[in-house]
Amino acid sequence: MTHVTADQVEHVLRQAISPLHSLEVIDDSHLHAGHAGAREGSHLRVRIVSPCMAGLSRVARHRLVYDALRRVIPQGIHALAIEARAPDEA
């Protein structure tokens, strides 16, 4: 199975959400070597600060990120941790 890279996820999120403040995508796959899910795709952590997050609940923020990544998740993301904040929360 192919694994989606942090750079691919960053590119998609920049296009879809246009974070004006901060976007960091960290590949934690190496921390899961030997774990069954490691063969199924990447383990990624997203930290994003964007005006799009203002006024949204935590669930709605996560939905926004998942919706943006809906085409790449099946291509090789096994786990995705999300920290999404509005600029005044950063």
N, C-alpha and C positions, 0 to 999 in steps of 0.2 A: 504494500500500500504506500502511496505517496504521502508525504507529510507537507502540510502547508507551512510556509516560513513566516517568521515574524515580519519580514519586509512586505510580504504579500498582504498580510492582515493590516499592517500600517497603511499601505497604499489604499486598500478598500475603505478603511475608516476615514482617511483624509478626504477621499472623494465623497463619501456618503454623509459624513457628519461635520466636516470642515472644522475641526477643533482649532480655535484661534489661540488657545493658551498652551495646552500641553497634550502630548500623546506619546505614550511609551508602550511598546509591545515587547515583552520579555519571553524568550523561549526557555521554558523550564524542562524540556523533554529529557535532558541528560539526567535530571534528578529522578526520573522514573524508569531508567534502564532496568530491564529484567522484569518489570511489572507487565502484566498481560496487555494493558492498554497502550504500552509503548509501541507495540506493533501496529496498532490501529490508527495512529496519527499523533500529531504534535500536542504537547501540553503547553499552553500559552497563558500569559497573564497580561491583561490590558489595563493600563492606567490612562484615563482620559479626562481632561478638563475642557468643557465646552459650554458656551451659552445655551446650546440645545438642551442641556440637562436642567436648566433652571426651572423650578416649579414642578419637576417630575418626581414621582416616588422612585424608590430604589428599583422596584420591579419594572417600572416604565423605562427607566434608564437602561436596565439590562436588556429589555425588549428592543430598544432602539439599536443597541450594539448587535444583538443577535440578528435583527432584521437586516442590518447592513451587511452582515457576514453570511447571510442565508445561502449564497451560492458557493462560498469557499468551505464552509463547515463540512459538507459531505466529501470534499476532496482530500480530507486528511487532518481534521482537528478532533482530537479525542477529548480534550479537557480545555475549558476556557474559564479563567478567573477574571472577574471584571471589577474594577474600582472606577466608578464614574461620578464626577462631581461637576457642579456649576462653578464658575470663576470665583464667586464670593465664598466658596467653601474650601478653596485650595490652600 
